[in-house]
């Protein structure tokens, strides 16, 4: 999800979400210069594909 969506759900600013991502405090990855926050469902899918 975008930093905007994550900020809305978390009740904080987008810049705070980006800072959490940079510090590794939220599961996220940077794609083409944009932070994408990993949701629990996406993380579960990633773990399953790594196990296979």
Protein Blocks (a to p, Z undefined) as FASTA:
>chain_A
ZZklmmmmnopafklmmmmmmnopaccddeehiacdddfklmmmmmmmmmZZ
